[in-house]
Amino acid sequence: MAGWKEWAIGEVVEAGDMQSYIQDQTVMVFATAAARSTALGTAVTEGMVTYRTDGGLLEFYNGSAWTSVAAEPTSAFLLMGA
């Protein structure tokens, strides 16, 4: 991950910033782990965060695998996917 970047009002966001900053600084939503794998392929970096609607799972990429943020889905996570 390239780090953190804050843009000024009116500043142009360059195409290279999409992967280096914007994509890695969002919580991406996917229906399933398979849908996430299809969409992202190998373009994953340590620290990325996703939300899976199939089980209300908030997960992060630890550099080698997707790992749940919580041991079990909580009602707060389940409500977000409803």
N, CA, C and O atoms as a DFTB+ gen file, in Angstrom:
328 C
 N C O
     1  1       0.845      -1.172       0.000
     2  2       0.000       0.000       0.000
     3  2       0.886       1.229       0.000
     4  3       1.917       1.274       0.672
     5  1       0.472       2.210      -0.754
     6  2       1.282       3.408      -0.926
     7  2       1.227       4.357       0.259
     8  3       2.062       5.256       0.356
     9  1       0.299       4.191       1.139
    10  2       0.155       5.110       2.259
    11  2      -1.170       5.837       2.209
    12  3      -2.137       5.336       1.635
    13  1      -1.220       6.979       2.788
    14  2      -2.439       7.759       2.880
    15  2      -2.264       9.048       2.104
    16  3      -1.188       9.646       2.109
    17  1      -3.337       9.478       1.430
    18  2      -3.282      10.730       0.699
    19  2      -4.592      11.473       0.910
    20  3      -5.669      10.880       0.853
    21  1      -4.494      12.747       1.149
    22  2      -5.678      13.592       1.278
    23  2      -5.635      14.612       0.152
    24  3      -4.640      15.317      -0.015
    25  1      -6.719      14.691      -0.624
    26  2      -6.778      15.605      -1.742
    27  2      -7.382      16.937      -1.311
    28  3      -8.229      16.993      -0.420
    29  1      -6.936      17.992      -1.953
    30  2      -7.505      19.322      -1.726
    31  2      -8.759      19.464      -2.581
    32  3      -8.883      18.792      -3.605
    33  1      -9.669      20.306      -2.189
    34  2     -10.874      20.552      -2.971
    35  2     -10.470      21.019      -4.359
    36  3      -9.681      21.952      -4.516
    37  1     -11.028      20.351      -5.365
    38  2     -10.742      20.704      -6.745
    39  2      -9.505      20.047      -7.333
    40  3      -9.258      20.161      -8.534
    41  1      -8.723      19.360      -6.504
    42  2      -7.520      18.693      -7.008
    43  2      -7.915      17.511      -7.888
    44  3      -8.859      16.786      -7.572
    45  1      -7.204      17.320      -8.973
    46  2      -7.485      16.223      -9.898
    47  2      -6.952      14.916      -9.313
    48  3      -5.814      14.846      -8.850
    49  1      -7.792      13.888      -9.342
    50  2      -7.383      12.553      -8.913
    51  2      -6.892      11.824     -10.157
    52  3      -7.658      11.598     -11.094
    53  1      -5.632      11.462     -10.164
    54  2      -5.027      10.788     -11.309
    55  2      -5.404       9.304     -11.319
    56  3      -5.731       8.733     -10.279
    57  1      -5.354       8.689     -12.500
    58  2      -5.707       7.279     -12.648
    59  2      -4.868       6.391     -11.732
    60  3      -5.392       5.437     -11.156
    61  1      -3.593       6.683     -11.590
    62  2      -2.711       5.879     -10.740
    63  2      -3.087       5.935      -9.268
    64  3      -2.724       5.043      -8.501
    65  1      -3.811       6.972      -8.867
    66  2      -4.241       7.097      -7.475
    67  2      -5.354       6.115      -7.124
    68  3      -5.553       5.800      -5.950
    69  1      -6.083       5.627      -8.134
    70  2      -7.202       4.720      -7.855
    71  2      -6.736       3.474      -7.116
    72  3      -7.315       3.124      -6.087
    73  1      -5.711       2.798      -7.610
    74  2      -5.224       1.588      -6.954
    75  2      -4.348       1.924      -5.754
    76  3      -4.454       1.288      -4.705
    77  1      -3.497       2.907      -5.906
    78  2      -2.534       3.207      -4.851
    79  2      -3.167       3.781      -3.594
    80  3      -2.679       3.544      -2.489
    81  1      -4.246       4.530      -3.751
    82  2      -4.839       5.181      -2.583
    83  2      -6.325       4.874      -2.420
    84  3      -6.732       4.330      -1.394
    85  1      -7.124       5.208      -3.400
    86  2      -8.577       5.153      -3.227
    87  2      -9.076       3.737      -2.985
    88  3      -9.787       3.503      -2.007
    89  1      -8.726       2.785      -3.842
    90  2      -9.214       1.418      -3.660
    91  2      -8.744       0.836      -2.336
    92  3      -9.497       0.122      -1.674
    93  1      -7.539       1.122      -1.950
    94  2      -6.996       0.552      -0.725
    95  2      -7.487       1.274       0.530
    96  3      -7.223       0.814       1.641
    97  1      -8.187       2.385       0.379
    98  2      -8.676       3.131       1.527
    99  2     -10.196       3.075       1.634
   100  3     -10.798       3.940       2.271
   101  1     -10.823       2.076       1.025
   102  2     -12.263       1.921       1.081
   103  2     -12.620       0.554       1.631
   104  3     -11.772      -0.334       1.724
   105  1     -13.877       0.396       1.992
   106  2     -14.397      -0.919       2.337
   107  2     -15.223      -1.352       1.134
   108  3     -16.299      -0.810       0.882
   109  1     -14.716      -2.325       0.397
   110  2     -15.395      -2.811      -0.800
   111  2     -16.423      -3.864      -0.400
   112  3     -16.172      -4.659       0.505
   113  1     -17.572      -3.878      -1.065
   114  2     -18.661      -4.797      -0.738
   115  2     -18.789      -5.833      -1.842
   116  3     -18.837      -5.503      -3.027
   117  1     -18.844      -7.116      -1.421
   118  2     -18.993      -8.224      -2.350
   119  2     -20.053      -9.177      -1.821
   120  3     -20.249      -9.278      -0.610
   121  1     -20.739      -9.879      -2.722
   122  2     -21.766     -10.832      -2.327
   123  2     -21.155     -12.066      -1.661
   124  3     -21.699     -12.580      -0.683
   125  1     -20.031     -12.536      -2.188
   126  2     -19.391     -13.762      -1.686
   127  2     -17.874     -13.639      -1.806
   128  3     -17.356     -12.714      -2.430
   129  1     -17.178     -14.591      -1.194
   130  2     -15.721     -14.629      -1.327
   131  2     -15.333     -14.896      -2.774
   132  3     -14.339     -14.356      -3.260
   133  1     -16.109     -15.726      -3.466
   134  2     -15.829     -16.020      -4.867
   135  2     -15.983     -14.766      -5.732
   136  3     -15.181     -14.529      -6.635
   137  1     -17.006     -13.974      -5.456
   138  2     -17.207     -12.729      -6.204
   139  2     -16.040     -11.772      -5.964
   140  3     -15.591     -11.086      -6.882
   141  1     -15.558     -11.733      -4.732
   142  2     -14.401     -10.884      -4.406
   143  2     -13.168     -11.352      -5.169
   144  3     -12.451     -10.542      -5.755
   145  1     -12.926     -12.649      -5.160
   146  2     -11.765     -13.207      -5.863
   147  2     -11.827     -12.927      -7.361
   148  3     -10.814     -12.605      -7.983
   149  1     -13.014     -13.050      -7.931
   150  2     -13.185     -12.778      -9.355
   151  2     -12.921     -11.305      -9.657
   152  3     -12.242     -10.977     -10.630
   153  1     -13.458     -10.423      -8.820
   154  2     -13.320      -8.982      -9.066
   155  2     -11.894      -8.488      -8.843
   156  3     -11.384      -7.689      -9.630
   157  1     -11.252      -8.955      -7.785
   158  2      -9.925      -8.440      -7.434
   159  2      -8.780      -9.235      -8.031
   160  3      -7.708      -8.684      -8.279
   161  1      -8.988     -10.515      -8.264
   162  2      -7.910     -11.354      -8.778
   163  2      -6.701     -11.298      -7.858
   164  3      -6.819     -11.553      -6.659
   165  1      -5.550     -10.968      -8.405
   166  2      -4.322     -10.883      -7.597
   167  2      -4.016      -9.447      -7.166
   168  3      -2.974      -9.191      -6.564
   169  1      -4.915      -8.516      -7.470
   170  2      -4.682      -7.102      -7.139
   171  2      -5.099      -6.799      -5.705
   172  3      -5.903      -5.901      -5.457
   173  1      -4.549      -7.555      -4.771
   174  2      -4.840      -7.336      -3.353
   175  2      -3.558      -6.927      -2.637
   176  3      -2.465      -7.369      -2.992
   177  1      -3.708      -6.083      -1.630
   178  2      -2.558      -5.659      -0.842
   179  2      -2.898      -5.755       0.635
   180  3      -4.060      -5.649       1.028
   181  1      -1.898      -5.953       1.424
   182  2      -2.072      -6.049       2.867
   183  2      -2.793      -4.808       3.393
   184  3      -2.436      -3.676       3.064
   185  1      -3.813      -5.047       4.216
   186  2      -4.571      -3.954       4.820
   187  2      -5.894      -3.654       4.135
   188  3      -6.699      -2.893       4.672
   189  1      -6.142      -4.235       2.954
   190  2      -7.425      -4.011       2.279
   191  2      -8.548      -4.562       3.142
   192  3      -8.365      -5.553       3.850
   193  1      -9.719      -3.918       3.085
   194  2     -10.873      -4.327       3.880
   195  2     -12.059      -4.550       2.947
   196  3     -12.313      -3.745       2.051
   197  1     -12.789      -5.659       3.165
   198  2     -14.000      -5.941       2.390
   199  2     -15.130      -6.336       3.328
   200  3     -14.909      -6.777       4.456
   201  1     -16.352      -6.162       2.824
   202  2     -17.548      -6.610       3.537
   203  2     -18.262      -7.591       2.630
   204  3     -18.524      -7.289       1.466
   205  1     -18.584      -8.782       3.165
   206  2     -19.290      -9.816       2.403
   207  2     -20.728      -9.895       2.882
   208  3     -20.990     -10.112       4.065
   209  1     -21.663      -9.717       1.945
   210  2     -23.073      -9.717       2.308
   211  2     -23.623     -11.119       2.545
   212  3     -24.696     -11.260       3.131
   213  1     -22.910     -12.167       2.101
   214  2     -23.421     -13.525       2.289
   215  2     -23.376     -13.983       3.743
   216  3     -24.023     -14.973       4.089
   217  1     -22.655     -13.313       4.576
   218  2     -22.619     -13.718       5.983
   219  2     -22.380     -12.547       6.909
   220  3     -22.123     -12.734       8.099
   221  1     -22.461     -11.347       6.378
   222  2     -22.213     -10.173       7.213
   223  2     -20.787     -10.146       7.725
   224  3     -20.549      -9.816       8.887
   225  1     -19.827     -10.496       6.859
   226  2     -18.430     -10.624       7.284
   227  2     -17.589      -9.421       6.875
   228  3     -17.503      -9.076       5.696
   229  1     -16.982      -8.802       7.854
   230  2     -16.012      -7.740       7.617
   231  2     -14.642      -8.394       7.682
   232  3     -14.265      -8.947       8.714
   233  1     -13.888      -8.333       6.575
   234  2     -12.612      -9.039       6.499
   235  2     -11.504      -8.109       6.014
   236  3     -11.756      -7.130       5.312
   237  1     -10.276      -8.436       6.403
   238  2      -9.117      -7.677       5.934
   239  2      -8.105      -8.647       5.361
   240  3      -8.079      -9.824       5.720
   241  1      -7.262      -8.135       4.457
   242  2      -6.230      -8.968       3.844
   243  2      -4.948      -8.781       4.641
   244  3      -4.430      -7.668       4.732
   245  1      -4.430      -9.866       5.220
   246  2      -3.262      -9.773       6.100
   247  2      -1.933      -9.956       5.371
   248  3      -0.880     -10.074       5.998
   249  1      -1.994      -9.978       4.055
   250  2      -0.782     -10.162       3.262
   251  2      -0.712     -11.530       2.626
   252  3       0.028     -11.731       1.663
   253  1      -1.484     -12.486       3.160
   254  2      -1.506     -13.815       2.559
   255  2      -2.901     -14.423       2.503
   256  3      -3.127     -15.367       1.746
   257  1      -3.848     -13.900       3.292
   258  2      -5.205     -14.453       3.306
   259  2      -6.204     -13.417       3.825
   260  3      -5.839     -12.481       4.536
   261  1      -7.474     -13.607       3.451
   262  2      -8.550     -12.774       3.990
   263  2      -8.918     -13.304       5.366
   264  3      -9.145     -14.503       5.528
   265  1      -8.980     -12.432       6.350
   266  2      -9.215     -12.801       7.746
   267  2     -10.356     -11.967       8.314
   268  3     -10.438     -10.764       8.066
   269  1     -11.235     -12.612       9.076
   270  2     -12.355     -11.899       9.693
   271  2     -11.858     -10.902      10.720
   272  3     -10.931     -11.184      11.478
   273  1     -12.480      -9.736      10.739
   274  2     -12.164      -8.729      11.748
   275  2     -12.690      -9.188      13.098
   276  3     -12.041      -8.976      14.122
   277  1     -13.868      -9.820      13.110
   278  2     -14.475     -10.343      14.341
   279  2     -14.550     -11.863      14.240
   280  3     -14.604     -12.417      13.142
   281  1     -14.552     -12.528      15.385
   282  2     -14.617     -13.985      15.400
   283  2     -15.908     -14.491      14.758
   284  3     -15.891     -15.494      14.044
   285  1     -17.018     -13.811      15.004
   286  2     -18.303     -14.159      14.420
   287  2     -18.985     -12.880      13.969
   288  3     -18.723     -11.812      14.522
   289  1     -19.861     -12.972      12.965
   290  2     -20.596     -11.775      12.571
   291  2     -21.413     -11.245      13.746
   292  3     -21.994     -12.015      14.511
   293  1     -21.448      -9.954      13.875
   294  2     -22.239      -9.351      14.936
   295  2     -23.509      -8.760      14.341
   296  3     -23.620      -8.624      13.122
   297  1     -24.451      -8.413      15.181
   298  2     -25.698      -7.860      14.682
   299  2     -25.446      -6.550      13.928
   300  3     -26.173      -6.241      12.984
   301  1     -24.443      -5.785      14.322
   302  2     -24.145      -4.540      13.622
   303  2     -23.714      -4.826      12.185
   304  3     -24.125      -4.123      11.262
   305  1     -22.889      -5.849      11.994
   306  2     -22.459      -6.198      10.650
   307  2     -23.630      -6.733       9.838
   308  3     -23.762      -6.401       8.659
   309  1     -24.485      -7.558      10.447
   310  2     -25.614      -8.125       9.740
   311  2     -26.610      -7.067       9.305
   312  3     -27.212      -7.179       8.237
   313  1     -26.790      -6.041      10.125
   314  2     -27.710      -4.972       9.768
   315  2     -27.198      -4.187       8.564
   316  3     -27.986      -3.720       7.741
   317  1     -25.889      -4.046       8.464
   318  2     -25.314      -3.295       7.342
   319  2     -25.634      -3.984       6.021
   320  3     -25.818      -3.315       5.004
   321  1     -25.703      -5.307       6.023
   322  2     -25.935      -6.049       4.794
   323  2     -27.403      -6.244       4.486
   324  3     -27.746      -6.754       3.419
   325  1     -28.266      -5.855       5.386
   326  2     -29.703      -6.082       5.185
   327  2     -30.291      -5.177       4.138
   328  3     -31.488      -5.250       3.859
